[in-house]
Amino acid sequence: MALITGFTYRNDRAVNYRTRVDCGWAFDATEGLLQLETYASDGTTSQVLQIDEQHAGELMRMIAKVFPALRSPHSCRQDQEI
């Protein structure tokens, strides 16, 4: 499990993937953390990332820069599937 505390652009990295996976998510209102998790083929949790509101804002700005078509705000309730 890893709490994201900052972002650094890395232009020395190749962007690729080995497998396509679903991503589960949960939100802990007490801690103010969004948790994203991926799963191995046997269903066990493979990777877990957690992000707080400040760093989620940074991530949103990065996403808007990389994917400009997504700049219009979309609302999503916690109990709503995306």
Secondary structure, 3 states (H helix, E strand, C coil): CEECCCCCCCCCCCCCCCCCCCEEEEEECCCCEEEEEEECCCCCEEEEEEEEHHHHHHHHHHHHHHCHHHCCCCCCCCCCCC
